[in-house]
Amino acid sequence: MFERIIRTGRQRISQKEIKASLTEKIIATDSAADALAKESLAPYNAYSGEGEVTGALVYVNQGVPEDYEVLERRGVDVKGKIVLARYGGSWRGIKAKVAAEKGALGCIIFNDPLEDGYAQGAAYPAGAYKHDTAVQRGSVVDLPMRPGDPLTPGYGATKDAKRLPREQAETIMKIPVLPISSADAEPLLKAMDSPVAPTEWRGALPLTYRLGGGQAVVRLKAEFHWNLVPTYNVIARMKGSQFPDQWVLRGNHHDAWVIGARDPISALAPLLEQARAFSELAKNGWRPKRTVLFCVWDGEEPGLLGSTEWAEHHADELRRKAVAYVNTDGNSRGILGIGGSHSMETLAGEVAQVVPDPQTGVSVSERMRSASLVRGSAEEKKEYLTRKNIHIEALGSGSDFSVFLQHLGIASYYIGFRGEGRGGEYHTCFDTFDHYAKYGDPDFSYGVALAKVCGRITLRLADADILPFNFNAQAQTFNRCGERRESRVILTI
Ligand SMILES: [Zn+2]
């Protein structure tokens, strides 16, 4: 159902030719070092375009539309050139998409130490942050257009499904895209001889950041195998005793970019613990009133493949039977974050009031409220002082809830603790157990708290006589959005 993995990259700089290393240093003291040495692949972007391109190099800051406006004002055009963008400010797929729309031939994305490297703290293993060869992998599939297998838009990628020829797949990026480390980006940035970049474009590398478009020329080559390979979802079903045709779904993905201790295992382990608790209840004679499905998805990282294809294949049945979908995807110490359908805002608040925060002992709801009072806008602070319940965020895309919420219209949650686990390990070789156990959630108590929050929510949804939806909360949210003209979209995989 998806792709490939062969990449080479070369940069030719004026008279000197430099070849990028495109490899991440493996930390020998990490207990995953042997596995990483044997099994990890070179960093790449899933669903990048393929090909070999040569062009002048232009630095585009974070590669968002406003950055191109700055370039245009300074007379720099990226048409026929290769852009170099730093991570941050937007989801990486947007950087590649905007670059292609502006006529760039290729897009290179690098991790500037300003974002999650030495400017933030010591590099792993001395600290939690990126060392100079660390690279953030990730998908550049056109997620705003559609998640799932680009070859089977809107229907399940079953064995015999009709597949589009790759050239007709709308969501595969049109230009080659390559993620590189700050160590590989440094000589590229140094080779530029063009005007100095604006202050806010400058990162933390020890050099003068320039706009590019001068003498520095890059050759970028991306090659992949496009073999069709299966993805493996695991679906466990506990049949409901009273309403077997009403389904409550609880899901998390199991695929990872490399080892994936935090993304996704730190939230998959609580899902499995929740399933084990349900099986203990069942051994004592309990049966949920509604059918509960535990779903462990494959292929989330390349483009929400497992969940989207499964839900597309079962769309008719899900439209008739699915009551709610509860998604998690990664967890760490910190404050409870809940995004989702506001018809379930009241339920989220009730559950958050009874689960204790492991660090402070107050409820996770109380801790959320305190955080909002400290960090929120003046308006949010005022509202939290008068309001008992928590707010949940609206969801964009970026995890397996997408197909359920946005395509099938099923009430959904996306839940996780975040904010206090430190690190730059996301989608790198050092998202390992050792890193997570030191910097993510050292005593795993927030993993337990996540299992408690999701377990209670699933139990309430499965066992309530009347489904615990509150459409007043939903209407109030719409009113609030209308008043404030506010919209927020979260997009990351
Ligand atoms: Zn994930």
Boltz pocket constraint, residues with backbone or C-beta under 6 A from the ligand:
constraints:
  - pocket:
      binder: B
      contacts: [[A, 253], [A, 255], [A, 263], [A, 264], [A, 300], [A, 329], [A, 330], [A, 493]]
      max_distance: 6.0
